[in-house]
Amino acid sequence: MSDPSELKYTSSHEWVRVEGKTIIVGITDYAQALLADITNIELPEPDEHHHYEKREDVCVIESLRTSHDMRAPVAGTITEINTELLSNPEIVNEDPYGEGWLIRMKPDDMRHVERLMDIYRYEENLPEEEEE
């Protein structure tokens, strides 16, 4: 499991971990909790010739409640997908910051990754829980 305080975040609830010249991307614990029981994940094929723009839909995560389009946190190409999730999508619910990662990307510009939110800013932007 990654330490969530060392990751970068998007307003659409993706997390990003830098590993050398690539990034690992997944959905946050908050996002997986909203989705609840994840039943299927549609991942793209890695393709160095297919370029994704920032915020472009990358994959679809389906649950018993709803579906979620995960977006590219920065512009770049997908170099690897977590194929284990194709047969075991519940891993995202069990370990969203570790084994539940979704894609590896090569960003066009690593400086764009550094501009993403840190954990404190991300948590400040989460909706407040309703009191019962």
C-alpha positions as CSV (number, residue, x, y, z in Angstrom):
1,M,0.0,0.0,0.0
2,S,1.2,3.5,-0.8
3,D,1.1,6.2,1.8
4,P,-1.8,8.4,0.7
5,S,0.1,11.5,2.0
6,E,2.9,10.9,-0.6
7,L,0.5,10.9,-3.6
8,K,-1.0,13.5,-5.8
9,Y,-4.7,13.9,-6.4
10,T,-7.3,15.1,-8.9
11,S,-10.7,16.7,-8.2
12,S,-12.3,13.7,-9.9
13,H,-10.8,11.4,-7.2
14,E,-7.8,9.8,-8.9
15,W,-4.5,9.4,-7.2
16,V,-1.1,9.5,-8.8
17,R,2.2,8.0,-7.6
18,V,5.4,9.0,-9.5
19,E,7.8,6.1,-10.3
20,G,10.7,7.3,-12.3
21,K,9.5,8.8,-15.6
22,T,6.1,7.2,-15.3
23,I,3.1,7.5,-13.0
24,I,0.8,4.9,-11.5
25,V,-2.9,6.0,-11.3
26,G,-5.8,4.7,-9.3
27,I,-9.0,5.9,-7.6
28,T,-9.0,7.2,-4.1
29,D,-10.5,5.4,-1.1
30,Y,-13.3,8.0,-1.1
31,A,-14.2,7.1,-4.7
32,Q,-14.1,3.3,-4.1
33,A,-16.3,3.8,-1.0
34,L,-18.9,5.8,-3.1
35,L,-18.9,3.1,-5.7
36,A,-19.2,0.3,-3.1
37,D,-19.0,-3.2,-4.5
38,I,-17.0,-2.9,-7.7
39,T,-18.1,-5.6,-10.2
40,N,-16.3,-4.8,-13.5
41,I,-13.4,-2.6,-14.8
42,E,-12.9,-1.8,-18.5
43,L,-9.3,-0.9,-19.0
44,P,-7.7,0.4,-22.2
45,E,-5.0,-1.4,-24.1
46,P,-1.6,0.1,-23.5
47,D,-0.6,1.8,-26.7
48,E,2.4,4.2,-27.1
49,H,0.6,5.7,-30.2
50,H,-2.7,6.5,-28.4
51,H,-2.4,9.8,-26.7
52,Y,-4.7,10.8,-23.9
53,E,-5.5,14.4,-23.0
54,K,-5.8,15.6,-19.4
55,R,-9.3,14.7,-18.1
56,E,-10.0,12.4,-21.0
57,D,-11.9,9.2,-20.0
58,V,-9.5,6.3,-19.7
59,C,-11.5,3.5,-18.2
60,V,-14.9,2.6,-16.7
61,I,-15.4,1.2,-13.2
62,E,-18.7,-0.4,-12.6
63,S,-20.3,-1.3,-9.3
64,L,-23.6,-2.5,-8.0
65,R,-24.5,1.2,-7.4
66,T,-23.3,3.0,-10.5
67,S,-20.4,3.4,-12.9
68,H,-17.5,5.8,-12.8
69,D,-15.4,7.1,-15.8
70,M,-11.8,7.4,-14.6
71,R,-10.0,10.3,-16.3
72,A,-6.4,10.8,-17.2
73,P,-4.9,13.0,-14.5
74,V,-2.4,14.5,-17.0
75,A,-1.8,14.2,-20.7
76,G,0.3,11.2,-21.9
77,T,0.2,7.6,-23.0
78,I,-0.7,4.5,-21.1
79,T,2.2,2.0,-20.9
80,E,0.6,-0.6,-18.7
81,I,-2.7,-1.7,-17.1
82,N,-3.4,-3.8,-14.0
83,T,-4.6,-6.9,-15.8
84,E,-5.3,-8.6,-12.4
85,L,-8.4,-6.3,-12.1
86,L,-10.0,-7.7,-15.2
87,S,-10.8,-10.9,-13.3
88,N,-10.7,-9.5,-9.7
89,P,-12.1,-6.0,-9.8
90,E,-12.9,-6.1,-6.1
91,I,-9.1,-5.5,-5.4
92,V,-9.8,-1.8,-5.9
93,N,-12.3,-1.9,-2.9
94,E,-9.8,-3.9,-0.8
95,D,-6.6,-2.0,-1.6
96,P,-7.2,1.2,-3.6
97,Y,-3.8,2.7,-2.9
98,G,-1.8,-0.5,-3.5
99,E,-2.8,-3.6,-5.5
100,G,-5.9,-1.8,-6.8
101,W,-3.9,0.6,-9.1
102,L,-5.4,0.9,-12.5
103,I,-2.9,2.2,-15.1
104,R,0.7,3.3,-15.6
105,M,1.2,6.3,-17.8
106,K,4.1,8.2,-19.4
107,P,3.1,11.9,-18.9
108,D,3.9,14.4,-21.6
109,D,5.4,16.7,-18.9
110,M,6.2,15.6,-15.3
111,R,5.7,19.2,-14.2
112,H,2.0,18.8,-14.7
113,V,2.0,15.9,-12.1
114,E,3.6,18.2,-9.6
115,R,0.7,20.7,-10.1
116,L,-1.9,18.2,-8.9
117,M,-3.3,18.5,-5.4
118,D,-1.5,17.1,-2.3
119,I,-3.5,15.1,0.3
120,Y,-4.4,18.2,2.4
121,R,-5.8,20.1,-0.5
122,Y,-7.7,17.0,-1.8
123,E,-9.2,16.4,1.6
124,E,-10.3,20.0,1.9
125,N,-12.3,19.6,-1.3
126,L,-14.2,16.5,-0.2
127,P,-17.8,17.0,0.6
128,E,-18.5,17.1,4.3
129,E,-20.2,14.1,5.8
130,E,-23.8,14.7,6.7
131,E,-24.7,14.4,10.4
132,E,-27.5,12.1,11.4
